[in-house]
Amino acid sequence: MDSATEPDTGRGESGMHGRSGRERAAVLVGTVLLAMAVGLAFAPVAGAAQPTGQLRLGHLSPGTGAVVATISGPEGAGSTEQVVARDAAYGDVTGYLRLVPGRYTVTMRPVGSDPAGPAPLSAGLQIAPGTTQSLFFFDTGSGQVRGDLVPDDLTAPAAGSGRVRIVQGVRTPTPLQALAVGGPRLATDLAYGAVTDYATVAARTWDVRLSSGAATEAAQLPVGAGSVTTVVVTGGPGGALTAHPITDTPGLPVGPAPAAAHGGVPPPRGGVPAGAGGTADDDGPGVLPLVLCLLAAPVLVYGTSVLRAARRRG
């Protein structure tokens, strides 16, 4: 009898040891998965905490045809050159790019010209953390083009109001006047290439009167509550004036977006069609930590419960 029971007892102990090893392995795997989930959830995401500055480009040189605009930088080993706009015409303004701090170079070349040849315009600029700037290109009057870097202020105004400024892109010897009917004067004797300060106005659609010498134009300016708007004024055939309201909004994810077939960065109005889309950042850790937690939980529960049962039997 004793000899008959010994083999059965041996197999039982061996099976218990095997199961115990598997349960310990399950607990270990569950613990590792849970630790990975916690680490991913609290680890800094690449680029999420990296400070950035914003930049956009505006083609306000009526003497220059359509251009290809590129930006290269930041200076250093990781410097890259990307197309911002492939067919930017007079009056076009890109959307904002969000760029890591550093020194950049912006170039403009006529469409169809040799990209390796000398650029008619090349402007160097510094991107500092937390800054928002517009680089506008104007005629100099001597057949050359200059770049003016203008600071932008995207601070939201008081409730029920918006902030508006004027960019004078009409190359004329007569200064520009801009009046919001029933409201403030938005521009007084504004010369070509000048930019006004921001004016705070009530949130509504305003009738705006533009004039430069004998040329006059009536335009409508929608101002949303809490909005910041830049109005670019351009000139057309016969001295016609055109107002282009641009709602200033935060920019694209970090770095110049890859250019699409016709353009680079999505503009707030027509003229420089969209590049790689999306204005929202993917700054969060994503769903991977949640998936790991869901995998770890049943493994831990199973392994722990079986080990406890084994200890009670022991």
Secondary structure as UniProt FT lines:
FT   HELIX           2..42
FT   TURN            46..48
FT   STRAND          53..60
FT   TURN            62..63
FT   STRAND          67..73
FT   TURN            77..78
FT   STRAND          80..88
FT   TURN            90..91
FT   STRAND          97..99
FT   STRAND          102..110
FT   TURN            111..112
FT   TURN            115..116
FT   STRAND          121..127
FT   TURN            129..130
FT   STRAND          132..139
FT   STRAND          145..151
FT   TURN            159..160
FT   STRAND          161..169
FT   STRAND          176..180
FT   TURN            181..182
FT   STRAND          185..190
FT   TURN            192..193
FT   STRAND          199..202
FT   STRAND          205..212
FT   TURN            213..214
FT   STRAND          215..222
FT   TURN            225..226
FT   STRAND          228..235
FT   HELIX           237..239
FT   STRAND          241..247
FT   TURN            270..271
FT   HELIX           288..313
//
